[in-house]
Amino acid sequence: MPLPHVQFITKEGGCSLCDELFVELESARDYVDFDLDILKIEQDEELYKKYWDKIPVILVDGKLAVKYRATRDELIKKIEGRSWWKFW
């Protein structure tokens, strides 16, 4: 079974929301395997048109999963396609 493909869309330079979401995404990697691409919004005109006012954005297998903020547990649910997951 192929791993989920996660795309983290961020911007160049300082972005505190991007930094916070990336920390949560890296923490999720301790619990679920996925392929990760980090995309800079300024380097892709199509991404810029779609998401410039929503970053940071996470796409899972090409579908919008998260914008702005999410916890590690929320990310795990989105990446695995589950409706539940909780770290005890």
N, C-alpha and C positions, 0 to 999 in steps of 0.2 A: 504494500500500500504506500503510495507516495506521501511524502511529508507535506503538510500545509505550506503554502507559499505566502509569506507575510512581507508586505511592503510598508516601510515606515517612511512617510513623506514629511520632510522637515524643511527648514530653510537655512541658508548660510548665516553665520554670525550668531549673535545672542538670541535665544528664545527659551525663556524659563519653562514654559509649558512643554516645549519639545524635550528639554532636558529631563523634566519630571516624568513624562510618559516613557522616555527611553529607559530610565531606571526601572520602571515597572515592567517593561517589555523584557529587559535582561533578566529580571527576577523570574518572570514566567518561564524562561528557558530552563530553569532548574527543574521544572515539572512537566514540560511538554516540549517535544522536538518539533522544529519547523525550520524551513529555509527562510533566510532574512535578506532582503535588499533594502538598503538605505538610499532614498532618492531625495535629491535637493530640488525643491519646487522651482527655483529660478532656472534650472537647467532643462526644463521640459515645458514647452509652451502649453501643451494640452493639460498637463497636471496643474499648471498655474491657472488656467481658465476655470478648471473645475473646483480647485481646492484652496485658492489663495487666501480666502477669508475663513478657512476652517482648520488650518494647521495647528498642531500636528494631526496627521491623519494616518490611520492604519487600515490597509486593505488586506483581507484574507482571501486568497484565491481569486483576486480581482474584484472582490465585493467590499464596499465600505463597511468596516466593522467598528471603528472608533474614530471620533474626532474630539479634539481638545484634551480630555482627561479620561483615565480609566485606572482601576486598581489592577494589581497582578491577577487576582482571582477573576475579575471581569474579562481580562485579556485571555486567560486560559479557557474560559467558557467560549469566547468568540473563536479562538483558534481551533479548539477541538470540536466546535459545533454542538456543544452541549447546552442544555438549559440550566444545568447545576454544576457546581464544583465549589468545594470549600476546603480551605486549609485548616486543619484542626489544630 
